[in-house]
Amino acid sequence: MKARRVIAVAAASAIAAATAVIGADTASAATQRTFCVDSSFTCANNFGVGNTVGMFSSQASLWLFNGLNHPGQIQVWPPSPGLCMQLDHNAGNIIIVAACNGASYQKWSPELLNGNIVYRSQWDATQCLTYNQSRSILDTVTCNGAWYQNFPYTD
């Protein structure tokens, strides 16, 4: 009976240690950055909960991406209110700011392409974060690696 308790305690300790390491890796990978489109210096701006993420050449909000080596969320910086970029499929695949909840429509997979990063949606892997130049917003369209889907890698 004592041996079973020792094994259970050892297993729980190992799981806790592994969880701490995973959490530390995620936190250490998070970096503050602007989300500007390659070569145009047009950057994502946060206007608050429920608002479309606008793209402007004279303003840029800081964002925190916690998934450089795995899918992650793009959070408003500073992260105190817990707000994230979210794919709003019902509104035509626009990107809005919403409370972070860890859902797939708030997660993005980075792919390095010619020194830039393309962000693929975890909710719909055919869609990539895109600068919609005609509307000056972020939305998603089918991934194609075009300049409007390339965000400079700044780390």
C-alpha atoms as one frame of an Amber mdcrd trajectory, in Angstrom:
protein
   0.000   0.000   0.000   2.818   2.412   0.811   4.537   1.552  -2.470   1.394
   2.532  -4.382   1.267   5.898  -2.619   4.939   6.535  -3.348   4.370   5.705
  -7.024   1.300   7.947  -7.160   3.174  10.837  -5.505   6.141  10.341  -7.851
   3.836  10.303 -10.881   2.037  13.455  -9.708   5.381  15.184  -9.141   6.597
  14.223 -12.614   3.388  15.540 -14.208   3.628  18.807 -12.241   7.273  19.255
 -13.247   6.478  18.582 -16.904   3.599  21.051 -16.803   5.838  23.729 -15.280
   8.454  23.201 -17.987   5.844  23.382 -20.753   4.416  26.559 -19.236   7.876
  28.080 -18.924   8.661  27.316 -22.576   5.466  28.972 -23.716   6.060  32.048
 -21.585   9.687  32.373 -22.623   8.717  32.102 -26.302   6.257  35.007 -26.026
   7.560  38.216 -27.532   6.174  41.700 -27.951   5.934  42.729 -31.568   4.086
  44.883 -34.021   2.183  43.136 -36.805   3.250  45.044 -39.876   2.920  43.813
 -43.445   6.155  43.130 -45.299   7.656  46.236 -46.929   4.578  48.464 -46.579
   5.034  49.495 -42.912   1.281  49.144 -42.454   0.607  47.774 -38.974  -2.231
  46.227 -36.960  -3.921  48.494 -34.442  -6.110  47.474 -31.496  -9.330  49.428
 -31.063 -10.791  47.291 -28.287 -13.197  44.417 -27.733 -15.418  43.540 -30.677
 -13.711  45.943 -33.030 -12.083  44.985 -36.307  -8.280  45.075 -36.219  -7.391
  48.052 -38.420  -4.192  48.490 -40.404  -2.511  51.899 -40.473   0.848  53.270
 -41.537   1.046  55.863 -38.757  -0.093  53.773 -35.764   0.869  50.376 -34.418
  -0.243  48.536 -31.316   2.049  46.071 -29.605   0.914  42.439 -29.629   2.212
  39.382 -27.830   2.496  36.118 -29.736   3.052  33.043 -27.572   3.514  30.396
 -30.228   6.638  30.864 -32.334   7.299  27.125 -32.330   3.683  25.961 -32.049
   0.141  27.313 -32.530  -0.603  30.213 -30.232  -2.689  33.294 -29.572  -1.918
  36.843 -30.651  -2.706  38.947 -27.585  -3.059  42.680 -27.076  -0.021  44.009
 -25.204   0.039  44.609 -22.302  -1.926  41.398 -21.750  -3.653  42.463 -18.521
  -7.190  42.503 -19.983  -6.600  39.173 -21.793  -7.624  40.275 -25.302  -6.749
  38.347 -28.476  -6.999  38.558 -32.251  -9.932  36.380 -33.252 -11.122  35.134
 -36.627 -14.789  36.114 -36.989 -15.941  33.662 -39.648 -19.583  34.789 -39.423
 -18.604  38.359 -40.371 -16.660  37.395 -43.501 -13.387  36.200 -41.946 -12.461
  39.564 -40.472 -10.133  39.740 -37.476 -11.600  41.268 -34.329 -10.394  41.787
 -30.764 -12.112  39.496 -28.234 -11.538  38.086 -24.749  -8.939  35.306 -24.951
 -10.485  31.883 -24.488  -7.993  29.481 -26.118 -10.404  28.418 -28.883  -9.095
  27.397 -32.300 -10.439  30.602 -33.899  -7.956  32.528 -31.705  -4.933  30.345
 -32.475  -2.451  30.815 -35.279   0.339  28.574 -36.606   3.414  30.482 -37.751
   5.218  29.376 -40.895   8.558  30.906 -41.831   8.563  31.991 -45.484  11.433
  33.981 -47.031  12.394  35.552 -43.700   8.792  36.493 -42.871   6.040  34.713
 -40.977   2.721  33.635 -42.431   0.071  32.954 -39.757  -2.275  30.040 -40.579
  -5.600  29.818 -38.715  -6.041  26.800 -36.458  -9.808  27.019 -36.928  -9.550
  26.753 -40.738  -6.084  25.717 -41.916  -6.771  26.994 -45.444  -7.007  30.593
 -44.121  -4.049  32.891 -43.342  -3.881  36.251 -41.572  -4.083  38.829 -44.371
  -3.808  42.584 -44.800  -6.942  43.610 -46.695  -5.564  46.714 -48.387  -8.871
  47.926 -49.837 -10.530  47.968 -46.383  -7.407  48.727 -44.257  -8.139  45.807
 -41.929  -6.862  42.344 -41.075  -8.902  39.423 -42.314  -8.141  35.966 -43.679
  -8.128  34.558 -47.188  -6.831  31.324 -48.654  -3.129  30.997 -47.835  -0.978
  31.882 -50.831   2.216  33.415 -49.392   1.616  36.774 -51.113   3.133  39.975
 -49.699  -0.098  40.833 -47.850   0.257  37.627 -45.794   3.926  38.175 -44.903
   4.701  39.636 -41.485   8.402  40.328 -40.792  10.114  38.068 -38.303  11.549
  40.523 -35.783  13.134  38.393 -33.038
